[in-house]
Amino acid sequence: MDPKSQRVKLNDGHFIPVLGFGTYAPLEVAKKEALEFTPFAIEVGFRHIDCAHAYQNEEEIGQVIRSKIADGTVKREDIFCTSKLWLTSLRPELVRPALEKSLKNLQLDYVDLYIMHYPMALKPGEELFPKDENGKLIFDSVDFCRTWEALEKCKDAGLAKSIGVSNFNHKQLERILNKPGLKYKPVCNQVECHPYLNQSKLLDFCKSHEIVLVAYAGLGSQRVKEWVNQNHPVLLEDPVLSAIAQKHKKTAALVALRYQIQRGVVVLAKGNNKKWIKENMQVFDFELTPEDMKAIDGLNRNIRYYELHLGVSHPEFPFSEEY
């Protein structure tokens, strides 16, 4: 099956490939991994590349996309590139300059999707995580509805084809949807989502508003010490997933990815191993039965790998709500 045709329509008429390549990596290897694995991902068929200013490797991703266009592997219009607005740039006047900086790093005239990375504003400046002398994050008070209006202007200016959000709970989404004078609805909400945190309530809410749910950590997590609760069970070792995988002669990772695609979720697969990256493309080669889907639904246990403890006291901390 041709992965390029595996796209879903966004509420603004653009299309997003259902399988994306995640470019987040621990900072010490982020640049190196971007240069090593992104070209390979494009070569094996990935067309949706998920980036962010905060990953600090957009320049490298830009070089890769540029070289893959130059060598004829892809055209610009084949690639769906996402970037994300970081928390220190949520003030409306900082939005466009932040996007322009990402575009310059990515060597692109536009991104296909630009999303607010979190609803929580932090003090503007160069530091990604501005902290006071006690190591506490320094918050900024910005109404993200004003940030959204600045994103709408970026779409009108052609700098981003589509605009969306990430890590928003349903109440925060509602604030944007119910905002007076809303010009564009968010096309997506990118959140942690996998069989242990299947987000079924948030998914239903998003579907009812024509918002696509994009899943990060779709395979559990990379268990990055700073971010991830190390005590949580490893998703890909789950016996139910393993049994279903065996039945289909696929891996547990492929089953976890396929599960999302069959629920209408766009899923990101992060790869720092060429064998796995290539293998992830096999997600289009098989189908889970309704019984399989039901069994995987039954694994939900509201385990969040990326808990973002740092931000827990922020007034806009998204994860205190049930969904």
Secondary structure, 3 states (H helix, E strand, C coil): CCHHHCEEECCCCCEEECEEEECCCCHHHHHHHHHHHHHHHHHHCCCEEECCHHHCCHHHHHHHHHHHHHCCCCCHHHCEEEEEECHHHCCHHHHHHHHHHHHHHHCCCCEEEEEECCCCCECCCCCCCCECCCCCECECCCCHHHHHHHHHHHHHCCCEEEEEEECCCHHHHHHHHCCCCCCCCCCEEEEECECCECCHHHHHHHHHCCCEEEEECCCCCCCCCCCECCCCCCHHHCHHHHHHHHHHCCCHHHHHHHHHHHCCCEEEEECCCHHHHHHHHHHHHCCCCHHHHHHHHCCCCCCCCECCHHHCCCCCCHHHCCC
